Amino acid sequence: MTDDKVLMALKVLEEPPILRKMGDKQLNVRVKLSMTDTHRTFCKQALVDSGSSTSCISRKFVKENLINT
């Protein structure tokens, strides 16, 4: 991908409500979660942690939405 295309893609991500910077160190993005077993989808805000070495999901969200784990 050329530098110009990368810059254009980043500008699109900056447009609300896709990308929201919260404070100096927190980045939230709108995501669409699709369950592969039930085919249900959820549109939610997700926190991007660039220093994280694993993925995680809220236990409360999983329980309230009856998501199989």
C-alpha positions in Angstrom: 0.0 0.0 0.0 1.4 3.4 -0.9 2.0 6.1 1.7 -0.8 8.2 0.2 -3.3 5.3 0.5 -2.3 4.7 4.1 -2.8 8.4 5.0 -6.2 8.4 3.3 -7.2 5.2 5.2 -6.1 6.8 8.5 -8.1 10.0 7.8 -11.2 7.9 7.2 -10.7 6.2 10.5 -10.5 9.5 12.3 -14.0 10.4 11.3 -16.6 9.8 14.1 -18.0 7.5 15.2 -15.4 4.9 14.0 -12.5 6.2 16.0 -12.5 8.0 19.3 -9.4 9.0 21.3 -10.2 9.0 25.0 -7.5 11.0 26.9 -3.9 10.6 26.1 -3.6 6.9 26.1 -6.9 5.3 25.3 -8.3 4.5 21.9 -11.8 3.2 21.3 -13.1 2.0 17.9 -16.6 0.8 16.8 -16.5 -2.9 16.0 -19.0 -5.4 14.7 -18.7 -8.7 16.4 -20.0 -11.7 14.5 -20.6 -15.1 16.2 -19.5 -18.0 14.0 -21.8 -20.5 15.7 -25.0 -18.5 16.1 -24.5 -15.9 13.3 -25.6 -13.2 15.7 -23.9 -9.8 15.5 -23.2 -7.0 18.0 -22.1 -3.5 17.2 -20.0 -2.2 20.2 -17.2 0.1 21.2 -13.9 -1.7 21.7 -10.7 -0.5 23.5 -7.5 -0.9 21.5 -4.5 -1.6 23.7 -1.4 -1.5 21.6 0.7 -3.0 24.5 -1.5 -6.0 25.1 -0.2 -9.4 24.3 -3.6 -11.2 24.4 -7.2 -10.5 23.4 -10.0 -10.3 26.0 -13.8 -9.8 26.3 -15.9 -8.7 29.2 -17.3 -11.6 31.2 -20.4 -9.6 31.9 -20.9 -9.0 28.1 -20.5 -12.8 27.4 -22.9 -13.8 30.2 -25.6 -11.2 29.3 -25.5 -12.1 25.6 -25.3 -15.9 26.1 -22.1 -16.2 24.1 -20.6 -19.6 23.8 -17.0 -19.8 25.0 
